[in-house]
């Protein structure tokens, strides 16, 4: 796959719509995601490695709504799949790992883009 999937997995139109012109709201929302997402991704990663499916599923569940908020629908779908596979008892750890690696890469790329978008918004203030 030559096209980076992250290019198709970040749509801030919902965020801009509810921000109603407030750059502060956009900055705060991005900031919150930048703080929480890496923590959640680490938790999922560590839980998958130790085969703690309950914790991995729970962390995926907690991160999932934020993905929708930022228009990261592919990431949201991958997290849903990770959550479901974990809740089913982690019967296929290789699939869970593969889905997580895919989600982790996309989300991490999007977080880097959000850092830039946040900086642009802060420069406008």
Backbone as JSON Lines, residues from 0, in Angstrom:
{"i":0,"aa":"X","n":[0.85,-1.18,0.0],"ca":[0.0,0.0,0.0],"c":[0.9,1.24,0.0]}
{"i":1,"aa":"X","n":[0.93,1.93,-1.11],"ca":[1.84,3.07,-1.24],"c":[1.25,4.34,-0.63]}
{"i":2,"aa":"X","n":[-0.08,4.46,-0.67],"ca":[-0.72,5.64,-0.07],"c":[-0.76,5.49,1.43]}
{"i":3,"aa":"X","n":[-0.33,6.5,2.14],"ca":[-0.39,6.46,3.59],"c":[-1.85,6.56,4.01]}
{"i":4,"aa":"X","n":[-2.35,5.55,4.76],"ca":[-3.77,5.58,5.13],"c":[-4.12,6.78,6.01]}
{"i":5,"aa":"X","n":[-3.13,7.34,6.7],"ca":[-3.44,8.46,7.6],"c":[-3.99,9.65,6.82]}
{"i":6,"aa":"X","n":[-3.64,9.74,5.52],"ca":[-4.15,10.85,4.72],"c":[-5.66,10.81,4.6]}
{"i":7,"aa":"X","n":[-6.22,9.6,4.7],"ca":[-7.67,9.48,4.56],"c":[-8.34,9.35,5.92]}
{"i":8,"aa":"X","n":[-7.59,9.39,7.0],"ca":[-8.18,9.09,8.29],"c":[-8.06,10.24,9.28]}
{"i":9,"aa":"X","n":[-8.23,11.45,8.8],"ca":[-8.28,12.6,9.71],"c":[-9.17,13.64,9.06]}
{"i":10,"aa":"X","n":[-10.36,13.8,9.63],"ca":[-11.33,14.74,9.08],"c":[-11.85,15.58,10.24]}
{"i":11,"aa":"X","n":[-11.41,16.82,10.29],"ca":[-11.74,17.66,11.43],"c":[-13.04,18.45,11.25]}
{"i":12,"aa":"X","n":[-13.83,18.11,10.24],"ca":[-15.04,18.91,10.0],"c":[-16.01,18.88,11.18]}
{"i":13,"aa":"X","n":[-16.16,17.73,11.85],"ca":[-17.05,17.65,13.02],"c":[-16.51,18.54,14.14]}
{"i":14,"aa":"X","n":[-15.2,18.46,14.39],"ca":[-14.58,19.27,15.43],"c":[-14.78,20.76,15.14]}
{"i":15,"aa":"X","n":[-14.54,21.17,13.88],"ca":[-14.72,22.58,13.52],"c":[-16.17,23.01,13.65]}
{"i":16,"aa":"X","n":[-17.08,22.09,13.32],"ca":[-18.51,22.41,13.39],"c":[-18.92,22.68,14.84]}
{"i":17,"aa":"X","n":[-18.51,21.8,15.77],"ca":[-18.92,22.02,17.17],"c":[-18.11,23.13,17.83]}
{"i":18,"aa":"X","n":[-16.92,23.42,17.3],"ca":[-16.1,24.51,17.86],"c":[-16.73,25.86,17.54]}
{"i":19,"aa":"X","n":[-17.51,25.9,16.47],"ca":[-18.24,27.12,16.09],"c":[-17.31,28.34,16.06]}
{"i":20,"aa":"X","n":[-16.16,28.17,15.41],"ca":[-15.25,29.29,15.23],"c":[-14.28,29.52,16.39]}
{"i":21,"aa":"X","n":[-14.36,28.7,17.44],"ca":[-13.49,28.89,18.6],"c":[-12.16,28.12,18.43]}
{"i":22,"aa":"X","n":[-11.11,28.87,18.14],"ca":[-9.78,28.26,18.04],"c":[-9.36,27.66,19.38]}
{"i":23,"aa":"X","n":[-9.76,28.31,20.47],"ca":[-9.42,27.8,21.8],"c":[-9.99,26.4,22.0]}
{"i":24,"aa":"X","n":[-11.25,26.2,21.59],"ca":[-11.89,24.89,21.74],"c":[-11.14,23.84,20.92]}
{"i":25,"aa":"X","n":[-10.76,24.2,19.7],"ca":[-10.03,23.28,18.83],"c":[-8.68,22.92,19.47]}
{"i":26,"aa":"X","n":[-7.98,23.93,19.96],"ca":[-6.67,23.71,20.6],"c":[-6.82,22.8,21.82]}
{"i":27,"aa":"X","n":[-7.81,23.09,22.66],"ca":[-8.02,22.29,23.87],"c":[-8.38,20.85,23.52]}
{"i":28,"aa":"X","n":[-9.22,20.68,22.5],"ca":[-9.62,19.33,22.09],"c":[-8.43,18.54,21.56]}
{"i":29,"aa":"X","n":[-7.63,19.18,20.72],"ca":[-6.44,18.51,20.18],"c":[-5.48,18.19,21.32]}
{"i":30,"aa":"X","n":[-5.29,19.15,22.22],"ca":[-4.41,18.97,23.36],"c":[-4.8,17.74,24.19]}
{"i":31,"aa":"X","n":[-6.1,17.61,24.44],"ca":[-6.59,16.48,25.23],"c":[-6.26,15.16,24.53]}
{"i":32,"aa":"X","n":[-6.49,15.11,23.23],"ca":[-6.18,13.88,22.48],"c":[-4.68,13.6,22.5]}
{"i":33,"aa":"X","n":[-3.87,14.65,22.34],"ca":[-2.41,14.48,22.34],"c":[-1.91,13.94,23.68]}
{"i":34,"aa":"X","n":[-2.62,14.27,24.75],"ca":[-2.24,13.76,26.08],"c":[-2.73,12.33,26.28]}
{"i":35,"aa":"X","n":[-3.97,12.05,25.88],"ca":[-4.59,10.77,26.21],"c":[-4.23,9.65,25.24]}
{"i":36,"aa":"X","n":[-4.19,9.93,23.95],"ca":[-4.01,8.86,22.97],"c":[-2.71,8.07,23.14]}
{"i":37,"aa":"X","n":[-1.55,8.74,23.28],"ca":[-0.31,7.96,23.43],"c":[-0.35,7.05,24.66]}
{"i":38,"aa":"X","n":[-0.95,7.54,25.74],"ca":[-1.1,6.77,26.96],"c":[-1.95,5.52,26.71]}
{"i":39,"aa":"X","n":[-3.08,5.72,26.05],"ca":[-3.99,4.61,25.74],"c":[-3.31,3.6,24.8]}
{"i":40,"aa":"X","n":[-2.61,4.11,23.79],"ca":[-1.92,3.23,22.84],"c":[-0.87,2.39,23.56]}
{"i":41,"aa":"X","n":[-0.13,3.02,24.48],"ca":[0.86,2.27,25.28],"c":[0.18,1.19,26.1]}
{"i":42,"aa":"X","n":[-0.94,1.53,26.7],"ca":[-1.69,0.58,27.52],"c":[-2.15,-0.61,26.68]}
{"i":43,"aa":"X","n":[-2.69,-0.34,25.5],"ca":[-3.14,-1.42,24.61],"c":[-1.94,-2.29,24.23]}
{"i":44,"aa":"X","n":[-0.86,-1.65,23.83],"ca":[0.35,-2.36,23.4],"c":[0.87,-3.28,24.5]}
{"i":45,"aa":"X","n":[1.04,-2.73,25.7],"ca":[1.55,-3.53,26.82],"c":[0.6,-4.66,27.16]}
{"i":46,"aa":"X","n":[-0.7,-4.39,27.12],"ca":[-1.69,-5.41,27.46],"c":[-1.71,-6.53,26.43]}
{"i":47,"aa":"X","n":[-1.53,-6.18,25.16],"ca":[-1.47,-7.22,24.12],"c":[-0.23,-8.09,24.35]}
{"i":48,"aa":"X","n":[0.89,-7.44,24.65],"ca":[2.14,-8.19,24.86],"c":[2.04,-9.16,26.04]}
{"i":49,"aa":"X","n":[1.3,-8.76,27.08],"ca":[1.15,-9.63,28.26],"c":[-0.13,-10.46,28.18]}
{"i":50,"aa":"X","n":[-0.83,-10.36,27.05],"ca":[-2.09,-11.07,26.8],"c":[-3.14,-10.78,27.88]}
{"i":51,"aa":"X","n":[-3.16,-9.53,28.34],"ca":[-4.18,-9.06,29.26],"c":[-5.31,-8.49,28.41]}
{"i":52,"aa":"X","n":[-6.17,-9.38,27.93],"ca":[-7.19,-9.0,26.95],"c":[-8.23,-8.04,27.52]}
{"i":53,"aa":"X","n":[-8.54,-8.18,28.81],"ca":[-9.54,-7.29,29.43],"c":[-9.05,-5.85,29.39]}
{"i":54,"aa":"X","n":[-7.79,-5.63,29.8],"ca":[-7.23,-4.27,29.82],"c":[-7.07,-3.73,28.4]}
{"i":55,"aa":"X","n":[-6.6,-4.57,27.48],"ca":[-6.43,-4.14,26.08],"c":[-7.78,-3.73,25.5]}
{"i":56,"aa":"X","n":[-8.8,-4.55,25.71],"ca":[-10.14,-4.24,25.2],"c":[-10.72,-2.98,25.81]}
{"i":57,"aa":"X","n":[-10.48,-2.81,27.1],"ca":[-10.98,-1.64,27.81],"c":[-10.31,-0.36,27.31]}
{"i":58,"aa":"X","n":[-9.01,-0.4,27.11],"ca":[-8.27,0.77,26.62],"c":[-8.7,1.11,25.19]}
{"i":59,"aa":"X","n":[-8.89,0.09,24.36],"ca":[-9.36,0.32,22.98],"c":[-10.74,0.97,23.02]}
{"i":60,"aa":"X","n":[-11.59,0.5,23.93],"ca":[-12.94,1.04,24.08],"c":[-12.9,2.52,24.48]}
{"i":61,"aa":"X","n":[-11.99,2.86,25.4],"ca":[-11.88,4.25,25.88],"c":[-11.36,5.2,24.81]}
{"i":62,"aa":"X","n":[-10.49,4.7,23.95],"ca":[-9.88,5.56,22.92],"c":[-10.81,5.74,21.72]}
{"i":63,"aa":"X","n":[-11.68,4.78,21.5],"ca":[-12.53,4.74,20.3],"c":[-13.36,6.0,20.07]}
{"i":64,"aa":"X","n":[-14.07,6.56,21.07],"ca":[-14.9,7.73,20.8],"c":[-14.1,8.94,20.3]}
{"i":65,"aa":"X","n":[-12.89,9.11,20.8],"ca":[-12.05,10.23,20.37],"c":[-11.76,10.14,18.87]}
{"i":66,"aa":"X","n":[-11.62,8.92,18.39],"ca":[-11.32,8.74,16.97],"c":[-12.47,9.29,16.11]}
{"i":67,"aa":"X","n":[-13.69,9.03,16.52],"ca":[-14.85,9.54,15.79],"c":[-14.91,11.05,15.83]}
{"i":68,"aa":"X","n":[-14.58,11.61,16.97],"ca":[-14.6,13.06,17.18],"c":[-13.65,13.76,16.21]}
{"i":69,"aa":"X","n":[-12.52,13.11,15.91],"ca":[-11.52,13.68,15.01],"c":[-11.62,13.11,13.59]}
{"i":70,"aa":"X","n":[-12.72,12.45,13.3],"ca":[-12.93,11.93,11.95],"c":[-11.94,10.84,11.55]}
{"i":71,"aa":"X","n":[-11.41,10.13,12.54],"ca":[-10.48,9.02,12.25],"c":[-11.27,7.72,12.24]}
{"i":72,"aa":"X","n":[-12.08,7.58,11.19],"ca":[-13.04,6.47,11.16],"c":[-12.36,5.13,10.96]}
{"i":73,"aa":"X","n":[-11.28,5.09,10.19],"ca":[-10.55,3.84,10.01],"c":[-9.94,3.4,11.34]}
{"i":74,"aa":"X","n":[-9.36,4.34,12.07],"ca":[-8.79,4.04,13.39],"c":[-9.88,3.57,14.34]}
{"i":75,"aa":"X","n":[-11.02,4.22,14.29],"ca":[-12.14,3.86,15.16],"c":[-12.58,2.42,14.87]}
{"i":76,"aa":"X","n":[-12.65,2.08,13.59],"ca":[-13.03,0.73,13.16],"c":[-12.01,-0.31,13.66]}
{"i":77,"aa":"X","n":[-10.72,0.01,13.52],"ca":[-9.67,-0.9,13.97],"c":[-9.74,-1.1,15.49]}
{"i":78,"aa":"X","n":[-9.98,-0.02,16.23],"ca":[-10.09,-0.12,17.68],"c":[-11.32,-0.94,18.07]}
{"i":79,"aa":"X","n":[-12.41,-0.79,17.32],"ca":[-13.62,-1.59,17.57],"c":[-13.3,-3.07,17.39]}
{"i":80,"aa":"X","n":[-12.55,-3.36,16.32],"ca":[-12.18,-4.75,16.05],"c":[-11.27,-5.3,17.15]}
{"i":81,"aa":"X","n":[-10.3,-4.49,17.58],"ca":[-9.4,-4.89,18.67],"c":[-10.21,-5.15,19.94]}
{"i":82,"aa":"X","n":[-11.12,-4.24,20.25],"ca":[-11.96,-4.39,21.44],"c":[-12.76,-5.7,21.38]}
{"i":83,"aa":"X","n":[-13.4,-5.95,20.24],"ca":[-14.21,-7.16,20.08],"c":[-13.37,-8.43,20.2]}
{"i":84,"aa":"X","n":[-12.21,-8.43,19.54],"ca":[-11.33,-9.6,19.6],"c":[-10.83,-9.85,21.02]}
{"i":85,"aa":"X","n":[-10.54,-8.78,21.75],"ca":[-10.08,-8.91,23.13],"c":[-11.21,-9.41,24.04]}
{"i":86,"aa":"X","n":[-12.42,-8.87,23.83],"ca":[-13.56,-9.3,24.64],"c":[-13.9,-10.76,24.38]}
{"i":87,"aa":"X","n":[-13.57,-11.24,23.18],"ca":[-13.81,-12.65,22.85],"c":[-12.74,-13.56,23.46]}
{"i":88,"aa":"X","n":[-11.82,-12.98,24.21],"ca":[-10.83,-13.79,24.91],"c":[-9.47,-13.84,24.24]}
{"i":89,"aa":"X","n":[-9.25,-13.0,23.25],"ca":[-7.94,-12.94,22.61],"c":[-7.53,-14.24,21.94]}
{"i":90,"aa":"X","n":[-8.51,-14.88,21.29],"ca":[-8.25,-16.18,20.68],"c":[-7.24,-16.11,19.53]}
{"i":91,"aa":"X","n":[-7.1,-14.94,18.94],"ca":[-6.16,-14.81,17.82],"c":[-5.21,-13.64,18.05]}
{"i":92,"aa":"X","n":[-4.22,-13.84,18.93],"ca":[-3.3,-12.74,19.29],"c":[-2.59,-12.13,18.08]}
{"i":93,"aa":"X","n":[-2.3,-12.92,17.04],"ca":[-1.6,-12.39,15.86],"c":[-2.46,-11.36,15.14]}
{"i":94,"aa":"X","n":[-3.75,-11.62,15.04],"ca":[-4.68,-10.68,14.38],"c":[-4.81,-9.42,15.24]}
{"i":95,"aa":"X","n":[-4.93,-9.6,16.55],"ca":[-5.05,-8.44,17.45],"c":[-3.8,-7.57,17.31]}
{"i":96,"aa":"X","n":[-2.63,-8.2,17.31],"ca":[-1.37,-7.46,17.17],"c":[-1.31,-6.72,15.84]}
{"i":97,"aa":"X","n":[-1.7,-7.39,14.76],"ca":[-1.66,-6.78,13.43],"c":[-2.6,-5.57,13.37]}
{"i":98,"aa":"X","n":[-3.82,-5.72,13.9],"ca":[-4.79,-4.61,13.89],"c":[-4.25,-3.45,14.74]}
{"i":99,"aa":"X","n":[-3.65,-3.79,15.88],"ca":[-3.12,-2.74,16.74],"c":[-1.98,-2.0,16.05]}
{"i":100,"aa":"X","n":[-1.07,-2.75,15.42],"ca":[0.06,-2.1,14.74],"c":[-0.43,-1.15,13.67]}
{"i":101,"aa":"X","n":[-1.45,-1.55,12.94],"ca":[-2.04,-0.7,11.9],"c":[-2.66,0.56,12.52]}
{"i":102,"aa":"X","n":[-3.47,0.36,13.56],"ca":[-4.13,1.49,14.23],"c":[-3.08,2.42,14.85]}
{"i":103,"aa":"X","n":[-2.09,1.84,15.5],"ca":[-1.05,2.62,16.17],"c":[-0.31,3.52,15.17]}
{"i":104,"aa":"X","n":[0.02,2.97,14.01],"ca":[0.74,3.75,12.99],"c":[-0.12,4.91,12.47]}
{"i":105,"aa":"X","n":[-1.37,4.61,12.16],"ca":[-2.27,5.64,11.64],"c":[-2.5,6.74,12.69]}
{"i":106,"aa":"X","n":[-2.8,6.33,13.92],"ca":[-3.1,7.29,14.98],"c":[-1.86,8.14,15.28]}
{"i":107,"aa":"X","n":[-0.69,7.5,15.34],"ca":[0.54,8.23,15.63],"c":[0.81,9.27,14.54]}
{"i":108,"aa":"X","n":[0.63,8.89,13.27],"ca":[0.79,9.85,12.16],"c":[-0.19,11.0,12.3]}
{"i":109,"aa":"X","n":[-1.43,10.68,12.65],"ca":[-2.44,11.74,12.81],"c":[-2.13,12.65,13.98]}
{"i":110,"aa":"X","n":[-1.57,12.09,15.05],"ca":[-1.2,12.93,16.21],"c":[-0.12,13.92,15.81]}
{"i":111,"aa":"X","n":[0.81,13.46,14.96],"ca":[1.86,14.38,14.47],"c":[1.24,15.5,13.65]}
{"i":112,"aa":"X","n":[0.26,15.16,12.83],"ca":[-0.42,16.19,12.03],"c":[-1.2,17.15,12.94]}
{"i":113,"aa":"X","n":[-1.81,16.6,14.0],"ca":[-2.58,17.43,14.92],"c":[-1.69,18.41,15.68]}
{"i":114,"aa":"X","n":[-0.45,18.02,15.97],"ca":[0.5,18.93,16.61],"c":[0.69,20.17,15.73]}
{"i":115,"aa":"X","n":[0.82,19.94,14.42],"ca":[1.0,21.05,13.47],"c":[-0.26,21.91,13.37]}
{"i":116,"aa":"X","n":[-1.41,21.25,13.32],"ca":[-2.68,21.98,13.23],"c":[-2.88,22.82,14.5]}
{"i":117,"aa":"X","n":[-2.55,22.25,15.65],"ca":[-2.66,22.98,16.92],"c":[-1.75,24.22,16.89]}
{"i":118,"aa":"X","n":[-0.53,24.04,16.42],"ca":[0.41,25.17,16.34],"c":[-0.13,26.27,15.44]}
{"i":119,"aa":"X","n":[-0.73,25.87,14.3],"ca":[-1.31,26.86,13.39],"c":[-2.43,27.63,14.09]}
{"i":120,"aa":"X","n":[-3.28,26.9,14.81],"ca":[-4.41,27.53,15.52],"c":[-3.89,28.48,16.61]}
{"i":121,"aa":"X","n":[-2.84,28.05,17.32],"ca":[-2.27,28.91,18.38],"c":[-1.67,30.17,17.78]}
{"i":122,"aa":"X","n":[-1.11,30.05,16.58],"ca":[-0.51,31.22,15.92],"c":[-1.58,32.22,15.52]}
{"i":123,"aa":"X","n":[-2.81,31.75,15.31],"ca":[-3.91,32.63,14.91],"c":[-4.45,33.45,16.09]}
{"i":124,"aa":"X","n":[-4.17,32.99,17.31],"ca":[-4.75,33.67,18.49],"c":[-4.08,35.02,18.75]}
